[in-house]
Amino acid sequence: MAKLFFSGAVTVVVSGPEASLFPGRLHERGAVLIHIHYEKDNVVRFQMPVRHLGLLRKEARHFTGNIRLEKGTGLPFIVQRAIRNYPFWLCSLCFFFIIVILSSMIIRIDVTGADAQTEKQIRTLLKQEGIREGAVRFHNINERELSQNVLLNVPDVTRFSLKKIGVVYKADVSVGKSKKETVSGRRHLIASKAGVIHDLFVEYGVAKARRGEFVEKGDRLITGTKKHPASGSVTAETWYKVTVTLGNAPLMTRNGKKRMDIYASWKKKEYAVWTSSPSKKPVQSEERFYQLHFFSYTLPVSIRTMTQYELEKVNTVETESEIEKRAMQTARTAMMARLPEKARVQGENVLQKRVDNGKVKMIIHFQVLENIAIN
């Protein structure tokens, strides 16, 4: 049956006085016959391979009845019909791809739970991630990384989630209240850490500290009343210590060579479409997952790509002074990541420096001006 499907078969209807004997004569000539039916008097219907039609012609010369080829079945006839109807199949295929592309397009982004300013910041950040109205996205969004990015870069946002519903992305945002609102029951401003007061700005209340005065953590800076809590800012000089250890460690950089593996998934089963030979060198892997949608439905077909970039060691020879400069820059970067937005570094001093086997260990003291007033 499988051979007949690939080679093709035809249905033959034979009618006449000797129709019942016709299949036997064909069989004697070596023809293969299947599905033989004697329907009524002197009418026989059967199927035979296309390659044996020559035997049918030879036997038909000696037959006085009627022989009719009714229909063809099998792969050759299916291909022939598909070619004959190619405009329909081409239009159907184009229509399917257009719907898939439109289903993967972002038509609208709804942001709920945020004020106008926060919504604008969130939309700007989403645009930087490639999530904007009119964009076509086949690969899935890493919601965990996106949520962490929003929480770190958009102030006052305490929770963020993004869901795809058809062609609409819905962002649900929870915005925390400002400190003045959440601690409205507290009346005074106190010091969040020890420091020497550099400047005071009292918006409401009575200052309890002066410029140049050293305060400990928890000391009262501005006193308010029960009806009007204290508000203002107190800039003080605070101190931090950062320890950095650096050396002439080799750097790993991409050499421009890459390998890509492509996998296609149907439902829960994954099949390898293209796999490359494993690399003997260290690699850096990047994975992308592409999901297809048809209107609001997620198709059971998905594609996963794994790109591996080859890495090479780059030996950098630095002098001791160059390593010290790099250590200072690393310490400043780590320091600024810990400070509030409006804080600034007033000064820096190296408390300790030690060189051992090409490694430099430094302990750096920073003087920072920052607002230490909290409720």
N, C-alpha and C positions, 0 to 999 in steps of 0.2 A: 504493500500500500504506500509506503514511503517513497519507493522508487517511482511508482505511478504518479505521485504528487509532484515530484521534481521534474520528471520527464514529460508529464502531461498525458491525459487520456480523453477519449471521445466516447460519447454514447451513440450507439448504432441501433437503428430500428429496421428490422428486415420483415417484409411481408410478401407472401406469395405461396404458391402450391408446395414448394419444397423448403419453406422457411425454417422448419424444425430441424432440417438436416444441415443447414448452413453453418451453425456454430461448430459442428463436428468436422466439417470439411476445412474450416479455418484452423482448427486445432491440429489437424493432420499436416497442415502447411507450416506449423510451428508458431502460430499466433497465440498470445496469452489473452484469455477472456475472463472477465469477472462480472459478477452481478448479472447472471443470465436469468431472464424472466420470460416464461412462455405466457403471454398475457391472454391471448384468445386464439381462435383457430387461425393458423398460418401467420401469426405475428410473434416475433421474438425481439426482445430488447436486451442489449448487453453493452459492456464497456470494454475497450481495448486500448493499449498504448498507442500513442501517435506514431511511434517508430514502426508499428506493424500495419500501417495503412496501405503500404505497398502490397502486402499479402491479401488485404481486403480487395484491392483493385484487380489482382490476378484472378481471385475466385469470383468476383462480380461478372467477369466476362462470360462465365459459364452458368450464370444464374438468370432465370427468366423473370423473377419477381422484382420488387422495388426495394432499394436500399437507401436509407436516409440517415445522414449524420445530424444528430439532434443538437448536441451542445458539447463544449469542451470544458474540462475541469483540470485543475492542477496549476502549478506555478507559472508555466509559460502563458497560459490564457489569462491568469490574474495580472501578469505584467503587461500583457497586450491591452487588456481593458483599462489598466491604470494609465498607460501611455495615451490611449485614445481619449481618456477623460482627464488629461493632465491639467487643463485650466481650472477645473473644480478643485483638484487636490492642491494645486499651487495656491489658489485663493484661500482654501481652508488652512493651509500651513501658515500663510502670511497673517491671516486673521488670528490664529492661535498665538503667534509670536507677538503680535501687536497687543493682544489682551494681556499676555504675560508681562510685557514691558510696562503697560499702563497700570497693571496690578502692583508692580514693584515701585511705582512712582509715589512720591510723597505729595499728596494734594493739599493737605492742611495739617498744621501743628497747633493743637489746643493746649494751653497752659492754664491749669486751675490751681487755686490756692495761693497765688502770689500777687503782690501789688504790681503796678505798672513798671516801676523801676527794676524790681527783681525779675519780672518777666522779660524785660528788654535784655538784661544781662544773661539770662538763661538762653534766650534765642540767639544771642551773639555767640555764646559758647557752643551751642548746638550747631550753628553754622560753621564754626571752626572745625567741628568733628565731621562735617559733610552731611549733616542732617538739616536740610532746608527745603522749603516748599519748591516743588518742581524737580528735585533731584531723584534719580533712579538708583535704588540700592538693592542689589541682589544678595549681598552678604549680610549676615545677622549682626546686630549691634551687641557689643559687650556691655550689658546693662550695669554690671558691677563696677567696671572701670569708669563708665560714664557717670554713674552716681557718685563715685568718690571724687571725680574731677569737678562735678558741680558743687559738692559739699566743701571742697577746698578753695574754690575760686569765686563762689558767689556768697557774700556775707549773709548771715542770719538764716540760711537755709539749713534745716535740721533733717529733712528727709526728701528724697527725690526718686521718682520711678517713672519709667517711660515704657508705654505699651503700644503695640501696633494693632490697630483695629481696621482691617481692610486697607484703605489708602490714607487713613488718618492716624497720626501719631498723637497720643494723649499723654501729656506730662503732668503728673500729680506732684505738687510741691507743698511741703509744710514749712512755714516760716516761723522761727522762734521770735518771741517778743524781745525788744531791746532791754538792755540792763536796767534802764530807768524804769521800765514798766514792770519787770519781773521782781525788782527789789524795791518797789515803791513803799513798802512798809519800813524799810531801813532809812534812817534820817541822816546819817553821817557818812562822810567819806574817810576811809582809813587807808593806810599804806599797804600795798600788796607785797612789798619786799623792802629790805633795808636799803638806805641810800642817803645822799646829801642833797637837800632841796636846791634846785637851780632856779626855778621860776614857779610862780603860783598864778592861777587865774580863777577867781571866785565868781561864779555866776549867781549863786544864791547861798547864803550862809555866812559863817564867821570863821576866818582862818585861825587855826590853832598851832600853826608852825610858821617859821620864818625862813627866808632865803639863807642858805649856808648852814642850816641846822641839820644835824644827823638824826634820822628817824629809824626806828626798828619796824619790822613787819607787824602790822596790827595797830600801830599808833594812829590816833585820830588826827586828821589833817584839816578837815573843814566840818564845822558843826552846823546841823540844820535843825528844824523844828518838826513837830509831828505833822503840822499842817503843810509845811513847805520843806521837803527833804533837801539836803545840801546837793549842790551841783557845781561842777567846775573841773579843773584839771590841775595836777601838780607834777611838774617835770622835775625829775631828780636824776642825779648821777648814780648809776648802779654798776655792779662789777660782775664779770663773768670770767671763767677760766675754761679754755679749750685745749685739749690734748690731741696732737696730730702726729702720726707716724707715717713717713713716706720713704720710699727707696727707689732704686733703679729696676723696678719690676718691668718685664717685657709687656708691651701693649699688643693686644689682639685687634687686627684690622681686617676688613674684607679685601680679598684680592681680585674681586670682579667676577669670579666663577660662581655659578649657582646651578643647582639641580632642582627640578620640580617634579613632584609626584602628584598625580591626579586620581581621585577616587570618586566614583559615582555610587550613590545610595538609592536603593529602592525600599521604601518603608524602613525596616530596621536592619536590612542586610546591605553591606558595603562591598563594592567590587572595585578592583584595581583597574583603572583605565590606562595609566601610564606610570611606570615606576623606573627610576634611574638607579644606576649602580651606586652602592654606598661609597662615601668618600673616606679616604684614609686620614684626611686632615680634620682638625676640629671644625665644627660647623656651628652656625647660628640659624635656628629654625624659625620660620614665620608661617602660621597656619591661618587660612581663610576658609570660611564656610558660606556657601551660596545656597539660598533657599528660593524656590520658585513659587509664585502665587498666581492663582487664577481667580480674579475678583477677590472675594474675602476668604477664599479657601486656600489652604497651604497644600501644594501638590506633594505627593509622596516621593518626588524625585529631588535630590539635592546633590551638590557637588562640593567636594572638599579638596583644597590644594595645600600641599606642604612644600614650601620653598626652603631649601637649605643653602646658605651662603658659606663658602669656604673662608676660613680665617687663617691668617698668617701672623707669626710673631714679629714684632718690630722692636729690635733692641735699641733703646735710647740711652745714650751715655750723657749723663748730666753731672755738672760739677756740684760741689756742696752748696755753693751760693744759689745755684738754680733750683736745687731741691728745697732750700729754705724759702725761696720766693714762692714756689708752688705750694709749700706747706702753709705759708701765710695766707695765700689766696684761698686754699681749701678751708682754713679756719674761719676766714671772713665769711665765706659762703655758708658754712654751717652756722655761724653766729647770726647772720641776717635771717636765716630760716627760723630761728627761735624767737626773734624779736617781733614786737607789734609793728604795724604798718608804718606809723609815724616816728618810730624810734630811729636814732642815728648814733653811729659810733663816734665817740669823742676822742678816744686815744687807744693805743695798743702798746704793750710791752712784752718782751720775751722773758719769762721768768726762768725757764730752764731749757737748755739745748744739749742733746747728747747724740753723738755719731757713733754707730756701731755696725760694722760689716756693710757699709754702703747705705745704711738706713739712718734717717734723721728723725729723732723724736723731739718734739718741741711742746712746751707748755706756755700758752700765750694768755696774757691778762688783757681784757678789754674793758674800757670805760665807756659806758653807754648812757645817753640821755633819753629817758622814756617817761611816759605818764604812769605813775604808780598809784593813783587815786582810784579806789574801787568802793562800792557800797558795802 
